[in-house]
Amino acid sequence: MCLYLKILGGSMKVGDLVKFVQNPNAPPPYVIPRKCSIIGIVHDFKEVKVGDDDTGAIMRIVHVRWSNPRWNTKSGWSEESPHDLELVQSAK
């Protein structure tokens, strides 16, 4: 079984190599250091309901294990929006 997430016409799956894509228009303070090229491996996906029952939405989250351990939480990975990730290399 292959878990994957369709993103902007492409797809991302567990085991893919990704990097963080920072919005150049994001105002300070910056959470991620500028011009940082840390890479990570997609670990898992989940969907989270945000908002109330009438106006809520489903937000997709990608768990990424970053090459820099400081970017990971105590659980060993970081929760990222798929739109903030760029596929570097696809897992086979």
C-alpha positions as CSV (number, residue, x, y, z in Angstrom):
1,M,0.0,0.0,0.0
2,C,1.3,3.4,-0.9
3,L,0.2,6.5,1.0
4,Y,0.3,9.6,-1.1
5,L,-1.1,13.2,-1.1
6,K,-2.0,15.0,-4.3
7,I,-0.6,18.5,-4.3
8,L,-1.0,21.1,-7.0
9,G,-1.2,18.6,-9.8
10,G,1.6,16.4,-8.5
11,S,1.8,13.9,-5.7
12,M,3.8,13.3,-2.6
13,K,4.2,10.0,-0.8
14,V,5.8,8.5,2.2
15,G,9.6,8.3,1.7
16,D,9.9,11.3,-0.7
17,L,12.7,13.7,-0.1
18,V,11.4,17.3,0.4
19,K,12.7,20.7,1.2
20,F,10.9,23.6,2.9
21,V,9.8,26.4,0.5
22,Q,9.6,29.8,2.2
23,N,7.2,32.4,1.0
24,P,9.4,35.3,0.0
25,N,6.6,37.8,0.9
26,A,6.3,36.5,4.5
27,P,6.8,39.3,7.0
28,P,9.2,39.1,9.9
29,P,9.7,37.4,12.3
30,Y,10.8,34.4,10.3
31,V,10.3,31.0,11.9
32,I,12.6,29.3,9.4
33,P,16.0,31.0,8.8
34,R,16.3,32.7,5.4
35,K,18.3,30.8,2.7
36,C,18.3,27.6,4.7
37,S,18.3,24.4,2.6
38,I,17.5,21.6,5.1
39,I,16.0,18.5,3.5
40,G,13.6,16.0,5.0
41,I,11.8,12.7,4.4
42,V,8.0,12.4,4.3
43,H,7.0,10.2,7.2
44,D,3.2,10.3,7.2
45,F,0.1,12.3,6.4
46,K,-3.0,13.2,8.4
47,E,-6.1,15.4,8.1
48,V,-7.2,17.7,10.8
49,K,-10.6,19.4,11.1
50,V,-10.3,23.1,11.9
51,G,-13.1,25.4,12.8
52,D,-16.7,24.6,13.8
53,D,-19.2,22.2,12.2
54,D,-20.8,24.9,10.0
55,T,-17.7,26.7,8.7
56,G,-15.0,24.2,9.3
57,A,-12.5,22.8,6.9
58,I,-10.1,19.8,6.6
59,M,-6.4,20.7,6.7
60,R,-3.9,18.3,5.4
61,I,-0.7,17.9,7.4
62,V,2.6,16.2,6.3
63,H,4.9,14.7,8.9
64,V,8.5,15.4,7.9
65,R,11.6,14.1,9.5
66,W,14.2,16.9,8.9
67,S,17.9,16.3,8.5
68,N,18.5,19.0,11.1
69,P,17.2,17.5,14.4
70,R,16.4,21.0,15.8
71,W,13.5,21.3,13.2
72,N,11.9,18.1,14.6
73,T,9.6,18.0,17.6
74,K,10.0,15.5,20.5
75,S,8.0,13.1,18.5
76,G,10.9,13.0,15.9
77,W,9.2,14.9,13.1
78,S,7.6,18.2,12.2
79,E,4.1,18.9,11.0
80,E,4.1,20.9,7.8
81,S,1.6,22.2,5.3
82,P,2.0,20.4,1.9
83,H,2.1,23.8,0.2
84,D,5.3,24.7,2.1
85,L,7.1,21.7,0.7
86,E,8.9,21.1,-2.6
87,L,9.6,17.6,-3.8
88,V,13.4,17.1,-4.2
89,Q,13.3,13.4,-5.1
90,S,10.5,10.9,-5.3
91,A,10.7,7.5,-3.5
92,K,10.3,4.5,-5.7
